């Protein structure tokens, strides 16, 4: 699964990398770690007339969610969406066709379980300082107040050989969209079969894993579920 990631580059590099303008650029602050359990807006690349970067909350709230109470529960449970079932689940089956996004990252965190020890790793790409995690997004409107919530979830796949060793309990990993496929991922005219062709583990030979101390950057006690 994927519940923690980093985006540790400045706004200029981020915009250049995705050829996209950051809306509300004053909100952008690089970070070493963000959690799906934080009530925080983070940058997400979406397709409008051109690529733009907006700030959405992590934890998808479907547009059909009936109430604020239900909204809070849905967000907590929808941090990730499994690639294998994304076309069947009510929360994701429509938006996978029409509301795909890229979640910019410089790395993500996973934990290896060895006996009673949990060892944290930072996973990065060898040739890309910034890369795009595949996600979907939705918009929920509070009928009572008119307040708008834009939220997203990160898609996960089966683990590649590297992540099988590190994330050795769940054996999952976030979907990473190859740079050459990013425009295709954001193209809302894709068919189901074209989308499915992109829902695959990223090659492990293009990734590297950095073992961390348990007290590094405040991740002690955290674990990707």
N, C-alpha and C positions, 0 to 999 in steps of 0.2 A: 504494500500500500504506500501512500505518500501523504504524510501529514506535516512535514517540515521541509522548507527549502530556503535558498538564499538568492538574493539579487544584489550583488555588491559592486555594481558599476554605476557610473554617473548618468545623468539624463541625456547628455549629448551622445554617449556611446550607445545607449539604449535606443534612442531615436534613429541613429545611423544604422544600427544593426537590423532593425525591422522596417526601415524606410517609412517610419510612421511618426506622426506628431503626437506629443503627449498633451492631452487636454487637461487643463488645470495643473500645469507643470509645477506650480508652487506646492502641490501635495507630495511631489516625488522626493523620497529620501531613500538612498540605498540601505539595504539591511543584510545582516549576516544570517539571520534566522527569522522566519515567520512561521507561526503555527496555525493549523486549521481551526484551532480552538480559541484563537484570539478574535475579538470583534474589531477587525482592522481592514481597511480598504487597501488593495494592492493593485499594481498595474496589470492590465490584461489587453492584449492586442485583438481587435475586432475589425471586421470589414465594413466600411461604409462606402462612400464614393471612392475613397482610398483607405489604406490602413490607418487606423487611429489607435491610440493607447488611452484607455479610460481606467477608472479606479472602481473595482468591484470588490465585494466581500466574498471570502472563501467559505463555501458551504451552501450548496445550491438550494434555493427556495423556488419551487415550481410556481408558475403563474396561476395555477388552479388552487393553490393552498387556501383554505377557507378562512383562516383567522390568524391573529397575531400569535396566539399560543401555539397553534399548529406550525406557524412559520418558524418559530424558534426551534421546535423539535426537528423540522425538516432540514434546517441549516446544519444542525449538529450531526445529522446522520448522512448527509449528502456531500461530504468532503471529497469523496472518490466515487467513481463509477467504473464498474468492471466492463472491459471491452467486450467480453464474451456475451454479456446480457444487455448491453446498452440499447439495442434495438427493441427489446421486449419490456423493459422496465418503464412504468408509466411516467416516472419523473424525467426520463431521458429520451424516450422513443421519438418524440417529435423534434426536440431541439438538436439532436444529433444530425438531423437532416438540414436544419436551417439556422442554428445558432452555435456554430463551432468557434473556438477562440484559441489563441496561443497565450500561455502563461510564461512570461520571460523569467529565466532563472540563470544563475551562475553555478548552481549546484543543488543537490538535495541530500537529505540525511536518511540513513537506514541503520538498524541495529542488528548485530550478529549475536546470537545466543550460544554461548559456550559454557556448558554446565550451569553454574549459578551466576555467571557473569554476562552482562550485556555490553557489548563493545560498539561504540558509535563510529560511523564512517561518514565522510563527506564524499559524495559521488559527483564527478565532474566529467566534462567531455575533453578529450585531448586537444582537439583542434578548434574548439569554439568557446571563447570566453563567456558568451551569452548564448543560450539556446532556448528553444520554445517547447514547453510541455503542452501536450494536446488536451484541450478541455472543451466543455460546453457551458453556455450561460443562459440565464433566463431573467425575466423581470417580473417582480411581484409588486402590486400596488395595494396599499392599505385603503380599503374602501371607505373607512371612517375619516381618515385624515388626508388622503391623497398622496401620502409619502411613498416614494418610489425606492425599491430595493433591487439593485442589480447584483446578481450573485453568480458564482461559477463553481464547477467541480472539475477536478483533475481526473482524467481517465487513466486506468491502470491496466497492465497486461501481465501475462505470465512472465516470470523473471528470465533474463538471459543467463548464461553460465556464470558470469561474474556476480550478478545479484542473487543467484541461487545459493552461492556460498555465503554471501554477506547477510541477506535477508532470508535466513535459512529456516524460519518457521513458516511464514506465510508464502514465501517464494513469489512475490509480486514486485512490480516496478512501475513507475509512472510512464505513461506513453510519451516518448520524445519524438517530435516530428523532425525528420531530416530537413536541413536548411533548404535543399532543392525542392522539397515537397510542401513548404509552408504556404506558398500562394495557392496551391491546389487545396490544402486543408481549409483555407478560408473562403474557397469558392463554393457558394451555397447552391450551385447548380449540379453538384456531384450526385451521382446515383448511389444507392445503398452499396452496391458492389465496389464502386470506386472508394467509398469511405472505408469499407471493410479492408481493402487492400493496404490501407495506412495504419490499421490497428494491429501493430506487430511490435515485438520487443526491439529495442535499438541494439545494434551490434556491439558486443562487449569489447571487441578489440579497438573500438573508438572511445572507450571510457576508461577512467582511472578512479581508484578508490583510495582515499586518504584516511588512515586510522586516526581517531581523535582521542584525547583524554576525556574521561567522563565529566570533568569539570570545565571543559572547553566551551567558550561562548555561551555559557549558561544553559547547556543542554542536559545537565545532570537531572535525573529523574524523569526525563522525557523518553518516550519510546514510540516508534511508529507501529500502530496497532495492526 
